Amino acid sequence: MALETRLRAEEAYYDMSKITDKLYAQSKNGNNFYKLYELIISEDNILLAYRNIKRNTGSNTKGTDGKTVKDYANIPMDELVSLVRSRLANFQPMSVRRVFIPKTNGKERPLGIPTFEDRLIQQCIKQILEPICEAKFHPHNYGFRPLRSTKYAVSRMMTLAQVKQYFYCVDIDIKGFFDNIDHNKLIKQMWTLGIRDKRLLSIISKMLKAEIVGEGIPEKGTPQGGILSPLLSNIVLNELDWWISSQYETIKFSGNCKPESVQSKKSKTNLKKIHIVRYADDFKIMCKTHDDAVRAFNATKNWLKERLNLDISEDKSKIVNLRKQYSEFLGFKIKLIKRKNKYVICSHMSDKSKQRAKEMLKRSIISIDKNGENAIKKINQINSQIMGLHQYYCTATMINHDFGDIAYELSYLIENKLNPIAKRGKFKQSCSKYITDTYLKRNNYTTYKIGKVVLIPMVYISHRKPMNFSQDMNVYTEEGRNKSGYKKLVLEGALKERWRVRNKYDDVEFLDNSISKISAQQLTCAISKLFVTDGEIHHIKPKENGGDNSYDNLLYVDKNVHKLIHLKDEGKIQIYLSHFEKIVSDYNDFINTLNKFRKLARNKIINLSK
């Protein structure tokens, strides 16, 4: 659903997909790009950037100027566009706020928090650069890319180990990767990818050297916390992906070889049989033999140092025989065990992940108090945490054992907290259909219930077979979007037309939420249920009564219905009502709904008996 929403925002509202699709196709064709700045400062790109960034929880995090997205929500659209353009015309980044978050090993991870304006500018740049880079990225790089996620990276590793019988895994940990990226090397890599707009490259160079409060101007690194940092990090390591891939997976032979001939030639050589699977700076090199693994380890270590000036962490980097040891990857620990005549995957939550999950749930359980309302909120919170953990780790083959352990260790605490305030039993119904269908219909576990809310049994989880990523899926081609399940917005033409006549003097938040509401209602009036292409946006709680421009306070209605909500003259009301009496399917329901919003607008209700 998140993907569909994103694509609709581009195609139906801002018409950016035509531009991004073209950039992707040109990049795939090997073109160079010299005029990207003009695309970055286009009105639609800036408005799309605002739309995307405001959905990010980081938009409510203050930078060094103390401002968040809320400080920009009420400025006119043309002012926001002008602000971004003026900042980029002579760009100087604002200082970055340094914060530290705890790591699982007890250390702290440094984050750099740019100001909201700089985050908005970074998002503008990212939207234009991403399709160019996507065309050049390796197919088995899964980190911070559209449609891809950790589950596909883990699945790829498992497939290589079990199906392809790559029994050896090279684990390499790059020491302080994000903090040690060479700025000059990064710019050269962008140039090699075809990004040759010198004005844009200059802006990115300045971004990289934004002052970090308390630390000064960095000479290297991209601060984690910046919107552009994940894309830039992928650019840095893209060279590594293709270098490792060229050793075996994508090696080229002289002459015009057919695919089957290439495979035959590979089998007759002394090539290292290796494959890379990468998520951000966490990557695995899967190998057939121990000798291949040793060669790959040493070669990669040297390459990182010579090409990217990056060191590896010697104590964390190692070669793992998956038939004897576990290898940890993205919160999982993975091993091969022998079943009959073949090796199959045995996977768990990693020890750190398991401990972290247990501590999170423990804190939530301890926070439950005897107050009924508070307890219900906390149970809902715990349910959300359990469902999130289940959905992420369900591809581990031994996940039922892991959650069995967690449930057992927390059972005493749960009993102490919930026995005095909750019913205990085997419940077959819940306030949520999803919870009922997923957890309560097919199990016989004893659990707790407060009001209508049932605590999800932690132990009730079953293994799901991991699915590999389909390389046909792509947000920057029509075919790729269709493969990913995207359905074109049927009413996009009407939406586009409506967006073209937007009032540039309206608040940017109002404009953005209005078009979202129109899309959600599919151009259907919320009160008359009639299809209308020239409707209006109604504030459910009027602004003069304290209402705002938030999505939940807006409603798309027929323009005549809008008049009926606010009209006080009974004669005019009857004239408009006579029109709707003939065309609405349920007139009584129409009046009742209309009265609901008239009351909220502090107007008299319409009496049907008259």
FITOR-438056 format. One record per residue (C-alpha): x, y, z. Coordinates in steps of 0.5 Angstrom, whole numbers, plus 500, padded with zeros to 3 digits. Layout:
BEGIN
XYZ
...
end
This chain:
BEGIN
500500500
506505502
509504495
502505491
501511495
508514493
507512486
500516486
503522489
508522483
504520477
497523479
498529483
505532481
506528474
513527476
514519474
514521467
521525468
524520473
522514468
526518463
532519467
532512469
531510461
537515459
541512465
540505463
542507456
549510459
547517458
550523462
546528465
548535465
542539467
539536473
539543477
533545473
529539475
531539482
528546483
522545479
515546482
512539482
519536485
519541491
512540492
513532492
519533496
515536502
509531501
514525502
518529507
512530512
511523512
517522515
518522523
524525522
520531520
518533527
525533529
528539531
535541527
540547530
534552528
529549532
524548527
520542524
515541519
510544523
513551522
513551514
506548514
502554514
506558509
503559502
506554496
509559492
513562498
515555500
518554492
521560492
525559499
528552496
530556490
533562493
537557498
539553492
541559488
547560493
547554497
550554504
548548508
546550516
549547521
548540523
545538530
549532533
545526537
547519539
543513540
545507543
548501540
546494542
554493544
553498549
557504545
553510541
552511534
552518532
547521528
547528524
540532524
540537519
535543519
528542516
530546510
536542509
532536509
527538504
533540499
536533500
529530498
529534492
536532490
534525492
528524488
532526481
538522483
535516485
532514478
539515475
543511480
537505480
539504473
546503475
546499482
547492483
541487483
543484489
544491493
538491498
539497502
535503502
532502495
525502492
521496493
527492497
528491504
532486509
527480508
530480500
537480502
536475508
532470503
538471497
543469502
539463504
538461497
545461496
547457502
541452501
540451494
546453490
550450496
555456498
557453504
562459506
560466508
565472508
563477514
566483513
565489517
567496515
570500521
566506521
563506514
559512514
564517518
570515513
567516506
572520502
568526499
573527493
572519491
564520492
564526487
568522482
564516483
558520482
561523475
562516473
555514474
553520469
551525474
555531471
551537473
557541476
552546480
549540483
556536485
558543488
551543492
553536494
560537496
558543501
552539504
558534506
562539509
556542513
558544520
557539526
555543532
561541537
565538532
567543526
567542519
568534517
573532512
570526511
564522512
556523511
552524517
547518518
541522519
541526513
536524507
541524502
546519506
543512504
543514497
550517497
553511501
550506496
554510491
560509494
559501495
556500488
563500485
565494490
558490488
560490481
567489482
566482486
560481481
565481476
570476479
564470477
557472477
557477471
564476468
565477461
568473456
571475449
567473443
559473443
558468448
551465449
548465457
549457457
556458454
558463459
556458465
560452461
566456461
565458468
565451470
572450467
576455470
579456476
575462478
573464485
565462485
563468489
556472490
555478494
549480498
549487501
544491505
547498506
554497509
552490512
554485506
556477505
560474500
558467499
563462497
563455494
570453498
574455503
580457499
575461495
573465501
580466503
582469497
575473497
576476504
584478502
582481496
576485498
580487504
585490500
580493495
577497500
583500503
586501496
580504492
576507498
581508503
576504508
579499513
575493516
574491523
579485524
575482530
568483527
571480520
571473519
570467514
564462517
563455515
556455515
555447516
559449523
557456525
552461525
553467521
549473523
545478518
540483519
538481526
538473524
543468525
543463519
547456519
546449515
544443518
544436515
538433513
538426510
543427504
543435504
544441508
538445509
537452513
537453520
535460522
534464529
533471531
540473533
542473540
542480540
536481537
532476541
535480547
533487545
526484543
525481550
527488553
523492549
517487551
519487558
519495559
512495556
509490560
512493566
509500564
502497565
498500571
491498574
488504570
483500565
484506560
491506560
492498561
488497554
493502551
499499553
496492551
495495544
502497544
504491546
500487541
503492535
510490538
509483538
506483531
512487528
517482531
513476528
512480521
520481521
522474524
517469521
522467516
527464521
526457521
526456528
522462530
517458534
523456539
525463539
519466541
517460546
523462550
521470550
514468552
517463557
521468560
516474560
510469563
511471570
511478569
505478565
501474570
503479576
501485572
495482568
492477573
489483578
486487572
484482566
480476564
484470563
482464558
482462551
478467547
476467540
474474538
477480539
476488537
481487531
479482525
486481523
488479530
482475531
483471524
491471525
492469532
485467535
481462531
486457530
490456536
488454543
493458547
491462554
491469554
489475557
483480555
481487558
475490555
475488548
482488547
486481547
493480548
496477543
500470545
507471543
509464542
503463537
508464530
509460525
515460520
514463513
518461507
522467505
521470498
527472493
526479490
523479483
528483479
522485474
519490480
521497478
518503480
521507474
518503469
511502467
512494466
516494473
510498477
505493474
509487476
510490483
502490484
501498482
494500480
494506476
489511479
483511475
481518476
488521475
486525469
481529473
486529479
491532475
486537472
484539479
491540481
493545475
488550478
491550485
491556488
499558489
497563495
494557499
498554505
502548502
499543508
492545505
494544498
497537499
492534504
487537499
489533494
490527498
483527500
480528493
484522491
482518497
475519496
476518488
472524487
466522490
462527495
463525502
455527503
452526497
456520495
456523487
461523483
464530482
470533478
469540480
468539488
471543494
474542500
470543506
474544513
470539518
471543524
471551521
478554522
475560525
472555531
479552532
480547526
486546522
488544515
490537517
488531513
483528518
479535518
478536511
473533506
471533499
464535497
460537491
460545491
453545492
453541498
459545501
454551500
448547504
453546510
454553511
448556508
443560513
438562509
432557509
429559502
436558499
437551502
430549500
432551493
439547493
435541497
430540491
436539486
439533491
432530492
432528485
439525484
441522491
440515492
438515499
435522501
434521508
441519509
443525505
440530510
442526516
449526514
449534512
446535518
452532522
456537518
452543519
452542527
459542527
459548523
455551528
449552523
441549525
439542522
435541517
428539519
425533514
418534516
418541513
end
